[in-house]
Amino acid sequence: MEKKLRTKDKILQASIALFNDVGERQVTTNHIAAHLGISPGNLYYHFRNKEDIVRQIFKEYAKLLDTRIKPPSAQTEALDALAEYLDVVFELMWRFHFFYANLPDILARDSALQQDYARVQQGVLERVISVLKALKAKSVIEIADEDIADFAHSIKLLVTFWISYLKTQAPDKPINQASVYQGVLKVLLLFKPYATAQALPRITKLQQHYAQLALAEQTSS
């Protein structure tokens, strides 16, 4: 049993690497098996088909979202909660960027995955709303209560389709971590019109932090 679990994990890790490298649509189960040096039959012992692999990868992704994105506590500094949210979301976006790059197509091919995705994203939306409410309560942003849900949707929209947008602008350019940090900067820009006078310098400092990370990744790649 232990050996089977190890093989299954290796299949998932190899699949994520190949999907990220060349695109999920271009990879078959035969490619994955060859990459691992196992027979297709060995792979099919663990997964029925590629869709089964993608579903399991999404479950791992959803589990990480659930355990790592928490509503801010009363003791949490509001801007720290925002920075933590951005770090986690964009780290996971990098680790699973094949999913974001081809999201509508992947979901259209699997109705069960579509339902799971919608359920998970509803939970993420609720967490984003809780972060925004905490930012308002701590006088970091000024926003009408009735606009908070729409603002949360705008943030999620940018996060969800940032990688897809990059692929439409430069289809042959590989996605790297610098690209992901540029997405963080775009999210922070959404906050600036709502920022209070006392919070604006700290948001600007966050922008500088992620700009430096993006630059460091560009120069090292």
Secondary structure by P-SEA (a helix, b strand, c coil): caaaaaaaaaaaaaaaaaaaacccccccaaaaaaaacccaaaaaaccccaaaaaaaaaaaaaaaaaaccccccccccaaaaaaaaaaaaaaaaaacccccccaaaaaaacaaaaaaaaaaaaaaaaaaaaaaaaaaaaccccccccaaaaaaaaaaaaaacaaaaaaaacccccccaaaaaaaaaaaaaaacccccccaaaaaaaaaaaaaaaaaaaaaac
